[in-house]
Amino acid sequence: MAQTRWLDDVEMRAWLGFVFTRDLIAAAVGRDSLRESNLTYVEYTVLARLADAPDHRRSFAELAAVLEWSQSRLSHQITRMEKRGLVARESIPDDARRTAAVLTDKGVHVLDSAAPAHVDSVRRHMVDVLDRGQLAALADIYDTLLAHHRGTEPSLGRAVSREQHT
């Protein structure tokens, strides 16, 4: 039987720091989003991922993969957002068994209105708290961790455009 490799002090600080800051920052940005734009953090994320897509539409399979969610979770979320008029479901013409989520005109307007406050919140709760070197190191760390868990090569230094709403 293999012996457990317990976390040392630095490893524990890194792990708990990630766990607690991820939850605290996401909750703070979520509260700001709800207050400023009446969008939950999850709704904002779905709208932003649809806005990034050509014609503001993605198949459920593609959107679930981009969000790293199950299709069941996505389907429930899209149902809630449909009721608010933010998104719509459409059949995919070449495969009637598949469905796409589409950003509605109202969804585009809500996202465009919410984006400046969202970015301000992300800056206030994370980006502006760190100096440029810390931010670059953190970005490299997350690139490495994401690549490990996705089974891909790290995309170090990859830029994200302003149009991506995140």
Buried (B, 14 or more C-beta within 10 A) or exposed (E): EEEEEEEEEEEEEEEEEEEEEEEEBBEBBBBBBBEBBEBBBBBBBBBBBBBBBEEBBBBBBBBBEBBEBEBEEBBEBBEBBBEBEBBBEEEBEEEEEEBBBBBBEEBBEBBEEBBEBBBBBBEEBBEEEEEEEEBEEEBEEEBBEEBEEEEEEBEEEEEEEEEEBB
